[in-house]
Each structure stands twice: as C-alpha cells, then as structure tokens.
Amino acid sequence: MVTTALWVRMEAKPGKEKEVEEFLLAGRPLVMEEPATIAWFGVKLGPSSYAIFDVFPNDAGRQAHLSGKVAAALMAKAPDLFSQPPSIEKIDVLASKLPG
C-alpha cells in the first residue's frame, strides 16, 4: 500500500529538453535500487515541461528517496537544465491501484 508521494515539476531551459529527457531516463536504474520507492514515473507535460511522480509506503520511504542518488543528481543538474529550481511537493495518496 502507498500512502505518500512526490510531485516534482521541472521546466527545461530552452534547448535543454533532450538533456532533461536523458536525465529522466538515466534516473530509472538509480530508483530501481530504492526498495521503498514503489512506483516512479518521469513524464513530459509539454514541449519543455516535465515532472516526476513517485509513491512510497510511508514518509520514511519518501524521506529516503529525497536523500538518495536521484534527488542528489537532480539538485546538482538543476542550474544547468532548468529555468527555475524544481518544484517539489510532498503529497498524500488517498487511493491507488497498483499491479500485484
């Protein structure tokens, strides 16, 4: 069961869209190493708008993710890739349907 999530919205700098997409693709293997990250999605919302949505069983799992490799890489790359710092929202999951 998942109870917590993150919604991270990002706006690519002009001309950096391909690099943002490559960054999101490269994040998947790192997230696979996180047992408390139940589901993780890197999505494209528009021509230069992107987001990450991920869910966790509890706040401890969410905090572990925020302290992990993907979050560190995101913050390290943010000044180069994004027109403004990523917007990170902690959200609660009220209902879900997951495989398994």
Phi and psi restraints in degrees (value plus and minus 20) as a CYANA .aco file:
   2 VAL   PHI    -129.8   -89.8
   2 VAL   PSI     122.6   162.6
   3 THR   PHI    -148.2  -108.2
   3 THR   PSI     -39.4     0.6
   4 THR   PHI    -152.0  -112.0
   4 THR   PSI     139.1   179.1
   5 ALA   PHI    -173.1  -133.1
   5 ALA   PSI     151.9   191.9
   6 LEU   PHI    -149.7  -109.7
   6 LEU   PSI     120.7   160.7
   7 TRP   PHI    -142.7  -102.7
   7 TRP   PSI      93.6   133.6
   8 VAL   PHI    -136.7   -96.7
   8 VAL   PSI      93.2   133.2
   9 ARG   PHI    -122.5   -82.5
   9 ARG   PSI     117.8   157.8
  10 MET   PHI    -156.7  -116.7
  10 MET   PSI     121.8   161.8
  11 GLU   PHI    -138.7   -98.7
  11 GLU   PSI      96.0   136.0
  12 ALA   PHI     -89.2   -49.2
  12 ALA   PSI     123.9   163.9
  13 LYS   PHI     -85.2   -45.2
  13 LYS   PSI     130.6   170.6
  14 PRO   PHI     -73.0   -33.0
  14 PRO   PSI     110.5   150.5
  15 GLY   PHI      64.8   104.8
  15 GLY   PSI     -24.2    15.8
  16 LYS   PHI    -123.6   -83.6
  16 LYS   PSI     -13.4    26.6
  17 GLU   PHI     -78.5   -38.5
  17 GLU   PSI     -65.0   -25.0
  18 LYS   PHI     -82.1   -42.1
  18 LYS   PSI     -60.7   -20.7
  19 GLU   PHI     -85.7   -45.7
  19 GLU   PSI     -57.5   -17.5
  20 VAL   PHI     -83.8   -43.8
  20 VAL   PSI     -63.7   -23.7
  21 GLU   PHI     -82.9   -42.9
  21 GLU   PSI     -61.4   -21.4
  22 GLU   PHI     -85.0   -45.0
  22 GLU   PSI     -58.0   -18.0
  23 PHE   PHI     -81.4   -41.4
  23 PHE   PSI     -65.3   -25.3
  24 LEU   PHI     -84.1   -44.1
  24 LEU   PSI     -61.6   -21.6
  25 LEU   PHI     -83.2   -43.2
  25 LEU   PSI     -58.8   -18.8
  26 ALA   PHI     -91.6   -51.6
  26 ALA   PSI     -40.4    -0.4
  27 GLY   PHI     -92.9   -52.9
  27 GLY   PSI     -45.5    -5.5
  28 ARG   PHI     -76.1   -36.1
  28 ARG   PSI     -69.0   -29.0
  29 PRO   PHI     -80.8   -40.8
  29 PRO   PSI     -53.5   -13.5
  30 LEU   PHI     -87.7   -47.7
  30 LEU   PSI     -60.9   -20.9
  31 VAL   PHI     -88.4   -48.4
  31 VAL   PSI     -50.6   -10.6
  32 MET   PHI     -80.5   -40.5
  32 MET   PSI     -43.0    -3.0
  33 GLU   PHI    -102.0   -62.0
  33 GLU   PSI     -25.5    14.5
  34 GLU   PHI    -119.3   -79.3
  34 GLU   PSI      84.0   124.0
  35 PRO   PHI     -84.3   -44.3
  35 PRO   PSI     -45.6    -5.6
  36 ALA   PHI    -109.9   -69.9
  36 ALA   PSI     -22.2    17.8
  37 THR   PHI    -110.2   -70.2
  37 THR   PSI      82.5   122.5
  38 ILE   PHI     -92.9   -52.9
  38 ILE   PSI     -63.8   -23.8
  39 ALA   PHI    -165.1  -125.1
  39 ALA   PSI     126.2   166.2
  40 TRP   PHI    -163.1  -123.1
  40 TRP   PSI     111.9   151.9
  41 PHE   PHI    -152.9  -112.9
  41 PHE   PSI     108.8   148.8
  42 GLY   PHI    -124.1   -84.1
  42 GLY   PSI     100.9   140.9
  43 VAL   PHI    -148.2  -108.2
  43 VAL   PSI     134.8   174.8
  44 LYS   PHI    -126.4   -86.4
  44 LYS   PSI     102.9   142.9
  45 LEU   PHI    -116.5   -76.5
  45 LEU   PSI     -43.4    -3.4
  46 GLY   PHI    -189.7  -149.7
  46 GLY   PSI    -190.7  -150.7
  47 PRO   PHI     -73.7   -33.7
  47 PRO   PSI     -56.5   -16.5
  48 SER   PHI    -153.8  -113.8
  48 SER   PSI      -8.5    31.5
  49 SER   PHI    -126.1   -86.1
  49 SER   PSI     112.6   152.6
  50 TYR   PHI    -155.2  -115.2
  50 TYR   PSI     144.8   184.8
  51 ALA   PHI    -173.6  -133.6
  51 ALA   PSI     139.2   179.2
  52 ILE   PHI    -141.2  -101.2
  52 ILE   PSI     111.6   151.6
  53 PHE   PHI    -144.4  -104.4
  53 PHE   PSI     104.9   144.9
  54 ASP   PHI    -161.7  -121.7
  54 ASP   PSI     132.7   172.7
  55 VAL   PHI    -147.4  -107.4
  55 VAL   PSI     133.7   173.7
  56 PHE   PHI    -160.4  -120.4
  56 PHE   PSI     137.8   177.8
  57 PRO   PHI     -93.0   -53.0
  57 PRO   PSI     -42.8    -2.8
  58 ASN   PHI    -185.1  -145.1
  58 ASN   PSI     156.9   196.9
  59 ASP   PHI     -87.2   -47.2
  59 ASP   PSI     -51.1   -11.1
  60 ALA   PHI     -81.2   -41.2
  60 ALA   PSI     -61.2   -21.2
  61 GLY   PHI     -84.7   -44.7
  61 GLY   PSI     -60.7   -20.7
  62 ARG   PHI     -84.6   -44.6
  62 ARG   PSI     -62.6   -22.6
  63 GLN   PHI     -85.0   -45.0
  63 GLN   PSI     -57.9   -17.9
  64 ALA   PHI     -81.9   -41.9
  64 ALA   PSI     -60.4   -20.4
  65 HIS   PHI     -85.7   -45.7
  65 HIS   PSI     -63.5   -23.5
  66 LEU   PHI     -84.0   -44.0
  66 LEU   PSI     -41.5    -1.5
  67 SER   PHI    -117.5   -77.5
  67 SER   PSI     -16.7    23.3
  68 GLY   PHI    -110.7   -70.7
  68 GLY   PSI    -191.1  -151.1
  69 LYS   PHI     -87.2   -47.2
  69 LYS   PSI     -58.9   -18.9
  70 VAL   PHI     -87.0   -47.0
  70 VAL   PSI     -65.2   -25.2
  71 ALA   PHI     -81.9   -41.9
  71 ALA   PSI     -61.2   -21.2
  72 ALA   PHI     -83.8   -43.8
  72 ALA   PSI     -63.0   -23.0
  73 ALA   PHI     -85.7   -45.7
  73 ALA   PSI     -59.2   -19.2
  74 LEU   PHI     -80.8   -40.8
  74 LEU   PSI     -67.6   -27.6
  75 MET   PHI     -88.4   -48.4
  75 MET   PSI     -53.7   -13.7
  76 ALA   PHI     -88.4   -48.4
  76 ALA   PSI     -57.6   -17.6
  77 LYS   PHI    -107.6   -67.6
  77 LYS   PSI     -35.8     4.2
  78 ALA   PHI     -71.4   -31.4
  78 ALA   PSI     -68.0   -28.0
  79 PRO   PHI     -81.5   -41.5
  79 PRO   PSI     -50.7   -10.7
  80 ASP   PHI    -102.9   -62.9
  80 ASP   PSI     -56.7   -16.7
  81 LEU   PHI    -114.5   -74.5
  81 LEU   PSI     -50.5   -10.5
  82 PHE   PHI    -134.7   -94.7
  82 PHE   PSI     127.1   167.1
  83 SER   PHI     -94.5   -54.5
  83 SER   PSI     -37.1     2.9
  84 GLN   PHI    -172.3  -132.3
  84 GLN   PSI     142.1   182.1
  85 PRO   PHI     -79.5   -39.5
  85 PRO   PSI     125.2   165.2
  86 PRO   PHI     -76.8   -36.8
  86 PRO   PSI     121.1   161.1
  87 SER   PHI    -112.3   -72.3
  87 SER   PSI      93.5   133.5
  88 ILE   PHI    -128.0   -88.0
  88 ILE   PSI      96.3   136.3
  89 GLU   PHI    -133.5   -93.5
  89 GLU   PSI     107.2   147.2
  90 LYS   PHI    -107.2   -67.2
  90 LYS   PSI     105.3   145.3
  91 ILE   PHI    -149.3  -109.3
  91 ILE   PSI     137.7   177.7
  92 ASP   PHI    -120.7   -80.7
  92 ASP   PSI     120.3   160.3
  93 VAL   PHI    -113.9   -73.9
  93 VAL   PSI     103.1   143.1
  94 LEU   PHI    -111.6   -71.6
  94 LEU   PSI     -53.5   -13.5
  95 ALA   PHI    -172.6  -132.6
  95 ALA   PSI     129.9   169.9
  96 SER   PHI    -174.3  -134.3
  96 SER   PSI     141.9   181.9
  97 LYS   PHI    -157.6  -117.6
  97 LYS   PSI      96.1   136.1
  98 LEU   PHI    -143.4  -103.4
  98 LEU   PSI     133.0   173.0
  99 PRO   PHI     -86.3   -46.3
  99 PRO   PSI     135.3   175.3
